[in-house]
Every structure is written in structure tokens, then in C-alpha cells.
Amino acid sequence: MTPDRMAKIHAAAFTHGRPWSAVEFGQLLSTPLTHVISDDAGFALIQVIAPEVELLTIAVHPDHMGCGHGAQILSNAIDLAQDLGATLMFLEVHRDNLAARALYARAEFAETGLRRAYYRNADGTTADAIVMTRSIPARD
């Protein structure tokens, strides 16, 4: 998936915080530690520094939300992280993004921390981020 396509999906999907630009996606994808997992409807971006992996972002175009794309992309991201030797995945999520928090909870993430004023909203206010983590079992 190209950085331009990622930026378009991200802008359509994100109502919390600021969507990322094609330039930002391009910069992230230029490092060997960053991996994209995608399908036609969306994508996830992970950064692996084993034994940890950070879910940088996940986005599904609104036309395809509620169809299981996010859950499948997240599952594929966890599988890839496991293949790359990660045993712990973490992420930050906007406190008001209830749909994302529910997706992560269904994928066995637990709320483990809080980053105060982590996000800047479109109106200039800030919002807290919930830190969520989950273990990834080692491959046999």
C-alpha cells in the first residue's frame, strides 16, 4: 500500500486527533523496523524492535468499518510481530476512541497506562492516550 493511499484512508478514518500525511507514512516506511499490514479497506503500521512491537496506527476506511477488516488486520499484525520475534505489543489510543478500545480489548489488550495530554485535537485542546499492551506467545 502506498503512502498516499495510507494517508487517504487515515484521513477518512480518524475523527480523533490529527491524521497522518503521506510524507509521514513514507518516512516511517523507509525504515527496516516498520512494517505495513494491509488489505483493500485498511492497514496497520507496526514498528518491531524485538522483543517489543508498537502498533503505530491502524485504520479502516469508513465505508468498510464494521465488517471485520480491523480485527483481521490487527490479527495479521500480531502474527507478523510474532514471526519477527516480538513477545509484547503496545499501543496508545485516544481515550475517546471507544470503537478502537473495544477492538483492542477483543484482541486481548489490557489498559496498562495513561499518557496525559498525548493527543492534540483539531480544536487545539489535548486529550489523554490510554496505553494498552498484550503478550504475544513465542513460536514453538
C-alpha positions as a Markdown table, in Angstrom:
| # | Residue | x | y | z |
|---|---|---|---|---|
| 1 | Met | 0.0 | 0.0 | 0.0 |
| 2 | Thr | 1.4 | 3.4 | -1.0 |
| 3 | Pro | 1.9 | 6.3 | 1.5 |
| 4 | Asp | -0.7 | 8.3 | -0.5 |
| 5 | Arg | -3.3 | 5.6 | -0.1 |
| 6 | Met | -2.5 | 5.2 | 3.5 |
| 7 | Ala | -2.9 | 8.9 | 4.1 |
| 8 | Lys | -6.3 | 9.0 | 2.4 |
| 9 | Ile | -7.6 | 6.1 | 4.5 |
| 10 | His | -6.1 | 7.5 | 7.7 |
| 11 | Ala | -7.8 | 10.9 | 7.0 |
| 12 | Ala | -11.1 | 9.3 | 6.3 |
| 13 | Ala | -11.0 | 7.0 | 9.3 |
| 14 | Phe | -9.7 | 9.4 | 12.0 |
| 15 | Thr | -12.1 | 11.7 | 13.8 |
| 16 | His | -9.9 | 11.8 | 16.9 |
| 17 | Gly | -6.7 | 13.7 | 16.7 |
| 18 | Arg | -4.8 | 14.6 | 13.5 |
| 19 | Pro | -4.5 | 12.2 | 10.6 |
| 20 | Trp | -1.0 | 11.5 | 9.3 |
| 21 | Ser | 0.3 | 12.7 | 5.9 |
| 22 | Ala | 1.7 | 10.8 | 3.0 |
| 23 | Val | 5.1 | 12.2 | 3.8 |
| 24 | Glu | 4.9 | 10.9 | 7.4 |
| 25 | Phe | 3.9 | 7.5 | 6.2 |
| 26 | Gly | 6.7 | 7.5 | 3.6 |
| 27 | Gln | 9.2 | 8.4 | 6.3 |
| 28 | Leu | 8.0 | 5.6 | 8.6 |
| 29 | Leu | 8.1 | 3.0 | 5.8 |
| 30 | Ser | 11.6 | 4.0 | 4.9 |
| 31 | Thr | 13.0 | 2.2 | 8.0 |
| 32 | Pro | 13.5 | -1.5 | 8.1 |
| 33 | Leu | 11.9 | -1.7 | 11.5 |
| 34 | Thr | 8.5 | -0.5 | 10.2 |
| 35 | His | 6.0 | -2.9 | 8.5 |
| 36 | Val | 2.7 | -2.4 | 6.9 |
| 37 | Ile | -0.1 | -5.0 | 7.0 |
| 38 | Ser | -3.0 | -4.1 | 4.6 |
| 39 | Asp | -6.0 | -5.2 | 2.6 |
| 40 | Asp | -8.2 | -3.2 | 0.2 |
| 41 | Ala | -10.1 | -1.5 | 3.1 |
| 42 | Gly | -7.3 | -0.5 | 5.5 |
| 43 | Phe | -3.9 | -1.1 | 7.1 |
| 44 | Ala | -1.9 | -1.3 | 10.2 |
| 45 | Leu | 1.6 | 0.0 | 10.7 |
| 46 | Ile | 3.9 | -1.7 | 13.3 |
| 47 | Gln | 7.4 | -1.0 | 14.4 |
| 48 | Val | 9.3 | -4.0 | 15.7 |
| 49 | Ile | 12.3 | -3.8 | 18.0 |
| 50 | Ala | 12.1 | -7.3 | 19.4 |
| 51 | Pro | 11.1 | -8.3 | 21.9 |
| 52 | Glu | 8.6 | -5.4 | 21.6 |
| 53 | Val | 6.4 | -4.2 | 18.9 |
| 54 | Glu | 4.5 | -0.9 | 18.8 |
| 55 | Leu | 1.2 | -0.7 | 16.8 |
| 56 | Leu | 1.8 | 2.8 | 15.4 |
| 57 | Thr | -1.6 | 3.1 | 13.8 |
| 58 | Ile | -4.4 | 1.1 | 12.3 |
| 59 | Ala | -7.1 | 2.5 | 10.0 |
| 60 | Val | -10.0 | 1.1 | 8.1 |
| 61 | His | -11.9 | 3.3 | 5.6 |
| 62 | Pro | -15.3 | 4.2 | 7.0 |
| 63 | Asp | -17.1 | 2.5 | 4.0 |
| 64 | His | -15.7 | -0.8 | 5.3 |
| 65 | Met | -15.9 | -0.4 | 9.1 |
| 66 | Gly | -17.9 | -2.9 | 11.0 |
| 67 | Cys | -17.1 | -5.7 | 8.5 |
| 68 | Gly | -14.2 | -7.3 | 10.4 |
| 69 | His | -11.4 | -5.7 | 8.5 |
| 70 | Gly | -9.8 | -4.0 | 11.6 |
| 71 | Ala | -9.9 | -7.3 | 13.6 |
| 72 | Gln | -8.3 | -9.2 | 10.7 |
| 73 | Ile | -5.6 | -6.6 | 10.0 |
| 74 | Leu | -4.8 | -6.5 | 13.8 |
| 75 | Ser | -4.6 | -10.3 | 13.9 |
| 76 | Asn | -2.3 | -10.3 | 10.9 |
| 77 | Ala | -0.1 | -7.6 | 12.5 |
| 78 | Ile | 0.2 | -9.7 | 15.7 |
| 79 | Asp | 1.1 | -12.8 | 13.6 |
| 80 | Leu | 3.8 | -10.8 | 11.8 |
| 81 | Ala | 5.2 | -9.4 | 15.0 |
| 82 | Gln | 5.3 | -12.9 | 16.4 |
| 83 | Asp | 7.2 | -14.1 | 13.3 |
| 84 | Leu | 9.7 | -11.3 | 13.8 |
| 85 | Gly | 10.4 | -12.3 | 17.4 |
| 86 | Ala | 8.2 | -9.9 | 19.4 |
| 87 | Thr | 6.7 | -11.1 | 22.7 |
| 88 | Leu | 4.9 | -7.8 | 23.7 |
| 89 | Met | 2.8 | -5.4 | 21.7 |
| 90 | Phe | 1.8 | -2.0 | 22.9 |
| 91 | Leu | -0.1 | 1.0 | 21.6 |
| 92 | Glu | -1.6 | 4.3 | 22.5 |
| 93 | Val | -5.2 | 5.0 | 21.8 |
| 94 | His | -7.2 | 8.3 | 22.2 |
| 95 | Arg | -9.3 | 8.0 | 25.3 |
| 96 | Asp | -12.5 | 8.9 | 23.4 |
| 97 | Asn | -11.9 | 6.3 | 20.6 |
| 98 | Leu | -14.3 | 3.7 | 22.1 |
| 99 | Ala | -14.5 | 1.6 | 18.9 |
| 100 | Ala | -10.7 | 1.2 | 18.8 |
| 101 | Arg | -10.5 | 0.5 | 22.5 |
| 102 | Ala | -13.2 | -2.2 | 22.1 |
| 103 | Leu | -11.3 | -3.7 | 19.1 |
| 104 | Tyr | -8.1 | -3.9 | 21.2 |
| 105 | Ala | -9.9 | -5.4 | 24.2 |
| 106 | Arg | -11.3 | -8.2 | 22.0 |
| 107 | Ala | -7.8 | -8.8 | 20.8 |
| 108 | Glu | -6.7 | -9.3 | 24.4 |
| 109 | Phe | -5.0 | -6.0 | 25.0 |
| 110 | Ala | -5.2 | -4.6 | 28.5 |
| 111 | Glu | -5.2 | -1.0 | 29.6 |
| 112 | Thr | -1.8 | -0.5 | 31.4 |
| 113 | Gly | -1.1 | 3.2 | 31.5 |
| 114 | Leu | -2.1 | 6.7 | 30.7 |
| 115 | Arg | -0.3 | 9.4 | 28.8 |
| 116 | Arg | -1.8 | 12.8 | 29.8 |
| 117 | Ala | -2.3 | 15.4 | 27.0 |
| 118 | Tyr | -0.8 | 13.0 | 24.4 |
| 119 | Tyr | -3.0 | 14.0 | 21.5 |
| 120 | Arg | -3.8 | 17.4 | 20.1 |
| 121 | Asn | -7.4 | 17.7 | 18.9 |
| 122 | Ala | -8.4 | 19.6 | 15.9 |
| 123 | Asp | -9.8 | 22.4 | 18.1 |
| 124 | Gly | -6.4 | 22.8 | 19.8 |
| 125 | Thr | -7.3 | 21.0 | 23.0 |
| 126 | Thr | -5.4 | 18.0 | 24.2 |
| 127 | Ala | -6.6 | 14.5 | 25.1 |
| 128 | Asp | -5.2 | 11.7 | 27.1 |
| 129 | Ala | -4.0 | 8.4 | 25.5 |
| 130 | Ile | -4.7 | 5.1 | 27.0 |
| 131 | Val | -1.7 | 2.7 | 26.8 |
| 132 | Met | -2.6 | -0.8 | 26.0 |
| 133 | Thr | -0.5 | -3.9 | 26.0 |
| 134 | Arg | -0.7 | -7.6 | 25.2 |
| 135 | Ser | 1.6 | -10.6 | 25.4 |
| 136 | Ile | 2.5 | -12.4 | 22.2 |
| 137 | Pro | 3.4 | -16.1 | 22.7 |
| 138 | Ala | 6.7 | -17.2 | 21.3 |
| 139 | Arg | 6.5 | -19.6 | 18.3 |
| 140 | Asp | 7.3 | -23.2 | 19.1 |
